[in-house]
Amino acid sequence: MANGQVVLVTTEPRGGGTALRSVYFVAEGDPAKAEAIVAAIMAPNESVEALGTLPEAAVKALGLKPGDFTHG
């Protein structure tokens, strides 16, 4: 197992208003690949941004396998 990524998803409300932000933990070390994994399930009004490294110990503690992710 290796490090993962912390990914931020920002949801822009369709009718305007305050954006909602959610954090995902992805078992993928490459930031671009981690973004793509999460973006594959997001809606058109959501943006995805890798924020930084998720240590290997955290990936293991979350029980994530390569390519898996969970909502934080």
PyRosetta script that sets phi, psi and omega in degrees:
from pyrosetta import init, pose_from_sequence

init()
pose = pose_from_sequence("MANGQVVLVTTEPRGGGTALRSVYFVAEGDPAKAEAIVAAIMAPNESVEALGTLPEAAVKALGLKPGDFTHG")
pose.set_psi(1, 156.8)
pose.set_omega(1, -179.6)
pose.set_phi(2, -135.2)
pose.set_psi(2, -177.2)
pose.set_omega(2, 176.4)
pose.set_phi(3, -62.3)
pose.set_psi(3, 159.9)
pose.set_omega(3, 175.0)
pose.set_phi(4, -119.8)
pose.set_psi(4, -159.4)
pose.set_omega(4, -179.7)
pose.set_phi(5, -134.8)
pose.set_psi(5, 146.4)
pose.set_omega(5, 170.0)
pose.set_phi(6, -95.3)
pose.set_psi(6, 126.1)
pose.set_omega(6, -175.5)
pose.set_phi(7, -121.3)
pose.set_psi(7, 131.2)
pose.set_omega(7, 178.3)
pose.set_phi(8, -98.0)
pose.set_psi(8, 130.1)
pose.set_omega(8, 174.1)
pose.set_phi(9, -112.7)
pose.set_psi(9, 125.9)
pose.set_omega(9, 178.6)
pose.set_phi(10, -111.1)
pose.set_psi(10, 124.0)
pose.set_omega(10, 180.0)
pose.set_phi(11, -106.6)
pose.set_psi(11, 118.2)
pose.set_omega(11, 177.6)
pose.set_phi(12, -90.5)
pose.set_psi(12, 119.1)
pose.set_omega(12, 179.2)
pose.set_phi(13, -59.4)
pose.set_psi(13, 137.7)
pose.set_omega(13, -178.2)
pose.set_phi(14, -65.0)
pose.set_psi(14, -30.8)
pose.set_omega(14, -179.2)
pose.set_phi(15, -95.0)
pose.set_psi(15, 10.2)
pose.set_omega(15, -176.6)
pose.set_phi(16, 92.8)
pose.set_psi(16, 178.2)
pose.set_omega(16, -179.6)
pose.set_phi(17, 109.0)
pose.set_psi(17, -166.7)
pose.set_omega(17, -175.8)
pose.set_phi(18, -79.4)
pose.set_psi(18, 133.5)
pose.set_omega(18, 177.8)
pose.set_phi(19, -69.1)
pose.set_psi(19, 147.0)
pose.set_omega(19, 175.3)
pose.set_phi(20, -101.9)
pose.set_psi(20, 141.4)
pose.set_omega(20, -179.7)
pose.set_phi(21, -122.8)
pose.set_psi(21, 136.7)
pose.set_omega(21, 178.6)
pose.set_phi(22, -131.9)
pose.set_psi(22, 148.5)
pose.set_omega(22, 179.3)
pose.set_phi(23, -109.9)
pose.set_psi(23, 136.8)
pose.set_omega(23, 175.9)
pose.set_phi(24, -121.7)
pose.set_psi(24, 147.4)
pose.set_omega(24, 175.9)
pose.set_phi(25, -111.4)
pose.set_psi(25, 123.0)
pose.set_omega(25, -172.3)
pose.set_phi(26, -120.3)
pose.set_psi(26, 132.1)
pose.set_omega(26, 178.2)
pose.set_phi(27, -85.9)
pose.set_psi(27, 67.0)
pose.set_omega(27, 178.0)
pose.set_phi(28, -152.2)
pose.set_psi(28, 121.6)
pose.set_omega(28, -175.8)
pose.set_phi(29, -73.3)
pose.set_psi(29, -28.3)
pose.set_omega(29, -177.4)
pose.set_phi(30, -82.5)
pose.set_psi(30, 122.1)
pose.set_omega(30, -177.1)
pose.set_phi(31, -57.5)
pose.set_psi(31, -43.2)
pose.set_omega(31, -178.9)
pose.set_phi(32, -64.9)
pose.set_psi(32, -40.7)
pose.set_omega(32, 179.1)
pose.set_phi(33, -68.1)
pose.set_psi(33, -39.1)
pose.set_omega(33, 178.1)
pose.set_phi(34, -62.6)
pose.set_psi(34, -42.7)
pose.set_omega(34, 177.0)
pose.set_phi(35, -60.6)
pose.set_psi(35, -43.6)
pose.set_omega(35, -178.7)
pose.set_phi(36, -64.2)
pose.set_psi(36, -37.8)
pose.set_omega(36, 179.5)
pose.set_phi(37, -61.5)
pose.set_psi(37, -46.5)
pose.set_omega(37, -178.7)
pose.set_phi(38, -74.2)
pose.set_psi(38, -40.7)
pose.set_omega(38, -178.4)
pose.set_phi(39, -60.2)
pose.set_psi(39, -27.2)
pose.set_omega(39, -178.3)
pose.set_phi(40, -61.3)
pose.set_psi(40, -22.8)
pose.set_omega(40, -178.9)
pose.set_phi(41, -111.0)
pose.set_psi(41, 3.4)
pose.set_omega(41, -176.4)
pose.set_phi(42, -88.0)
pose.set_psi(42, 158.7)
pose.set_omega(42, 177.8)
pose.set_phi(43, -82.5)
pose.set_psi(43, 164.5)
pose.set_omega(43, -179.3)
pose.set_phi(44, -60.8)
pose.set_psi(44, -24.4)
pose.set_omega(44, -178.9)
pose.set_phi(45, -92.0)
pose.set_psi(45, 17.5)
pose.set_omega(45, 179.8)
pose.set_phi(46, -118.6)
pose.set_psi(46, 138.3)
pose.set_omega(46, 176.1)
pose.set_phi(47, -113.8)
pose.set_psi(47, 154.0)
pose.set_omega(47, -174.6)
pose.set_phi(48, -125.5)
pose.set_psi(48, 135.6)
pose.set_omega(48, 179.9)
pose.set_phi(49, -144.8)
pose.set_psi(49, 124.1)
pose.set_omega(49, 174.7)
pose.set_phi(50, -72.4)
pose.set_psi(50, 127.9)
pose.set_omega(50, -177.6)
pose.set_phi(51, -97.0)
pose.set_psi(51, -31.0)
pose.set_omega(51, -177.6)
pose.set_phi(52, 168.6)
pose.set_psi(52, -178.1)
pose.set_omega(52, -174.7)
pose.set_phi(53, -75.6)
pose.set_psi(53, 138.7)
pose.set_omega(53, 171.3)
pose.set_phi(54, -104.7)
pose.set_psi(54, 115.4)
pose.set_omega(54, -175.4)
pose.set_phi(55, -58.1)
pose.set_psi(55, 149.3)
pose.set_omega(55, -179.9)
pose.set_phi(56, -52.8)
pose.set_psi(56, -40.5)
pose.set_omega(56, -179.9)
pose.set_phi(57, -60.2)
pose.set_psi(57, -37.2)
pose.set_omega(57, 178.7)
pose.set_phi(58, -70.7)
pose.set_psi(58, -39.2)
pose.set_omega(58, 177.0)
pose.set_phi(59, -58.8)
pose.set_psi(59, -46.0)
pose.set_omega(59, 178.9)
pose.set_phi(60, -64.8)
pose.set_psi(60, -43.8)
pose.set_omega(60, -178.7)
pose.set_phi(61, -62.6)
pose.set_psi(61, -32.3)
pose.set_omega(61, 178.1)
pose.set_phi(62, -81.0)
pose.set_psi(62, -8.1)
pose.set_omega(62, 179.1)
pose.set_phi(63, 71.4)
pose.set_psi(63, 27.8)
pose.set_omega(63, -177.9)
pose.set_phi(64, -86.9)
pose.set_psi(64, 138.6)
pose.set_omega(64, 173.6)
pose.set_phi(65, -99.6)
pose.set_psi(65, 160.2)
pose.set_omega(65, -179.2)
pose.set_phi(66, -49.6)
pose.set_psi(66, 127.9)
pose.set_omega(66, 179.7)
pose.set_phi(67, 89.4)
pose.set_psi(67, -11.6)
pose.set_omega(67, 178.5)
pose.set_phi(68, -79.4)
pose.set_psi(68, 160.8)
pose.set_omega(68, 173.2)
pose.set_phi(69, -149.0)
pose.set_psi(69, 162.8)
pose.set_omega(69, 176.8)
pose.set_phi(70, -143.1)
pose.set_psi(70, 154.1)
pose.set_omega(70, 178.8)
pose.set_phi(71, -83.0)
pose.set_psi(71, 133.7)
pose.set_omega(71, -178.3)
pose.set_phi(72, -92.4)
pose.dump_pdb("model.pdb")
